[in-house]
């Protein structure tokens, strides 16, 4: 299938933008290799990205003539496989087993099931249509993943967890593939990128709104209510104790030395008890060692 020059240009630009997006996690995995620890990172995004790339390669193969879709998603399969291999190497044992199970269930079992179902349930154009809608549903769910980040940005009024370069790249990639799908009159490529364009625009708008704002200090207060109440109680008790000391000090100068002497006596008694306990413990230890030697 030959494409028009404008379609080819949009496809090349989409390949470039997606290529850079696929390389975005490289600093993260460099840090993982350097520290030999995944540091709590999750493998779900990389498993999902690998599955999405596999689906689009299968769709392009079944439809035929979609070389630009195959090239970028083939690179995506390679780079995501490398990411997962590094993750599995350095993650804890429990996480490693759960990640391997997820890869087997989704990337192997799920993909094989889709291949079998599309071959058995439909033929020709109907098969392309069925596979296209499967790609739309999965790609839309992947594009909707930034909803959690958007909620965090709105709640904290901070763009700390919203990197602008990556958000801009994802937006450009969605625009290029949207124009590619429109020029190709392929609804299955167009629809997911409409969602991607929407969420990408929302992220850019939120970044422009909150880039110069610091998160409100009272955002973290609900997580430490117990600490705050304890601090308040301690403050109140210290203030009341200070007031009592001041009131007692006004009455005369004789009460203060008496209290100091009482405190010294209490401390001396405590030290004596501690020494007694230490001697008892030493006796027990010597007895145990002697028994052990016998």
N, C-alpha and C positions, 0 to 999 in steps of 0.2 A: 504494500500500500504506500503510495507516494503522497507526501504532505505538501501543502503550499509553503512558500518561503516564510510567511509570517508564523505559521504553525510550527515550523522547524525552529525558528528563532525563539519562540516562547518555550519550546521543549528544551533547547540548549540552556537558556537562562534558568529554567526550572531545575535542570540537572546540576548546574553550578551552585544554585542556592541550596538545594537539598544535599549536595556533596559537602558543603561547609557545615550544614546542620548536623550531618552524620558525624563529622569530626569534632563537634562541640564537646563531647564528654572526654576527649583525650586528656586534658589536664587532670580530671578526676581519676582516671585509671593510671596515669603516671604517678599520682600521689599514692594510689593503692599499691602499685608495684614497689614504690620507694619505701613505704612503711610496712609493706607485706600484711596489710589489714584492710578490709572493706569499710571499716569505721561506721558500721550501721547502714550503709547504702543498701538499697533494695534492687533486686534483679528484674522485677516486674516490667519496668519500662523497656528494658532491652529485650526481654522475651516477646513483649507485644510488638516492638519495632521489627524484630526478626520475622514474626508471623505476618505482619502487614506487608513486608517486602516480598515474602514468599507468595502471598496471595496475589499481589499485583504482577509478579512475574508470570504466574499461572494464567491470570486474566489476559495479559498481553500476548502470551503464547497461544491461547485459545482463540483470541480475536484475530491475531495475525497482523504483521506489519507494524507493530508498536515497539520499534527498536529503542526509542528514547525512554520508554517506561522500563524496558528490560535492563538497559545499561545502569541506570541509577539505582534500581532496586537490587540488581546483582551486587553492586558495590555495597549497598546497605546490608545484604545478607552476609557478605564477607566481614565487614567491620563490626556488625553486631555479634557475629560468632566469636570474633576475637575478644570483644568486650566480655561476653559471657564466659569464655575460657579463662580470662584473667580473674573474673569474679569468683568462679568456682575454685580456682587455685588458692585464693587467699581468704575466702569466707570461712566462718566456723562450720563445723561438721553438720550440725542440724540444718543450717541455712543451705549448705551444699546439697544435702539430700532433698530438701524441699524444692530447690531450684532445678535439680535434675528431674524430679517428678513433674514439675511444671513444664519443662522443655519436652519431656516425653509425651505428656498429655496434650499439650497445645501445639507445639511445633511439629510433632510427628503424628500423634493420633488425630488431632483436630484437622491438620492439613490433609492427611490421607483420607479422612472421612469426607471432607469437602470434595476431593478429587473423585472419590467413588460415587458420591451422591450426584454430582453434576454430570457424570458420565452415564449413570443409570436413569436419572429422572428427566434428562433433556438432551436434545441433539441440535446441532447447528446453531442457528440464531437464538433459539430458546436457551441453549446452554450458555451462550455468552451473556444473555440477559440475566439468568439466574446467578451466574458467577459475579456479574457486575453489581447486582444488588447486595450480595454477600460482602463484596469489597466496600460498598458504600456504607453498610451498617457498621462494619468493623472500623473503617477509617474515620467515620463520624464520631464513634466512641473514643478513638484515640485523640482526635482534635478537641473533644470536650474535656480531656484530662486537665487542662489548665484552669478549670473552674475552681479547683481547690486553692490554687495560687491566687486567683482573683479574690476569693473570699478572704484569704489572709491579708492581702493588700488593703482591702476595704476596711477590715476590722482593725488592723494595726496602723493604718494610714502611713505605711512605710513601704518603700520599694526595695527593701533589703533582699527579699527573696524573688525579685523580678528583674533578672539581668536584661538590660536594654538591648545589647547587641544581639543576643539570642532571640529575643522577642521580635526584633526588627527583621532578622533573617527568616524566621518562621513566617512572618507576614509577607515578606517578598516572595518566599517560596510558594505560599498559598496563592498569591496574586498571579505568579507566572503559570502555575499549573491550572488555575482557574481560566486564564486566557487561552491556555493550550487546549483545555477541554471544550471551551466555547468555540474556538476556531475549528476544532476537530468535530464538533457537534456530538460529543460523547458525554452523555448525562452522568455516567458513572464516575468519570473523572471530575466533572464540574461540581456535583453536589457536595462531596466532602470538603472541597476547597472553598465553597461558600461558607461553610461552618468555620473552616480555618481562618478565612478572611475576617469573619465576624469577631471571633475570639482574639485574633491578633490585633485588630483595631481597638478592641476594648482594653487590651493590655497596654498598648501604646498610649491611649487616652489616660488610663490610670497612672502610668509612669509620669506623664506630663502634669497631672494633678498633684501627685504626692512626692515628686522628686526632691523638692526643697523642704519637705515637712519631716519633722522627727516624730517617731511614734509617741503617743501620749503616755505619760508615766503611769497613769492609773489603769493602763491596760493589763498590767501584770498583778494588780492588787488582788483580784479574786482568787488567784492561785495561792496566795500567802495570807489568807485571812486569819488563820490560826496564829501565825507568827506575829501578825500585827496586834491581835488581841492580847497575846502574851506580853508583847513589848509594852502595850498600854498598861496592863496590870502591873508589870514590873515598875513602870514609871510612876504609877499612882502609889505603889507601896513605898518606893524610895522617897517620893515627895512627902508622904504622911510620916515616914520615919524621920525625915529631916525636920519636919515641923515639930514632932514630938521631942526630938533632941534639942531644938531651939527653945521650946517651952520649958523643958526641964533645966536647960542652962540658965534661963532667966531667974529661976528660983534661988540659985546660990552656986557657989564654986565648989562646994564640998561633995556634991553628988557625982560629979564627973570623975574624980579620982577613985571613988568607991566602985564605980562601974568598971573602970579600967582594971582595978585589982580583981574584981570578980571575973572579968574576961580572962585575965592572966591565969587565975586559978583553974578556970575551965580548960584553957589551953594546956596547962601543965598536967591536969588529969587526963586529957586526951592523949598527950604524948606518952604518959605513963602506961595507959592502956595499950597504945600501939606497940610500945617496947615489950610489954608483957606478951602480946599476941605474937610478935616476931620471935621472942625467945621460945614460946610454945611451938611455933612452926619449925624453928631450927631443931628443937628436940625431936619432933616427929620425923624430920628429915634424917637426922642422924640415926634414929632407931630403924628407919626403913633401910638405910644403907647398910647398917650392921646386919639386919636380917637378910638382906640380899647377899652380903658377903658370906654369911653362914650357909 
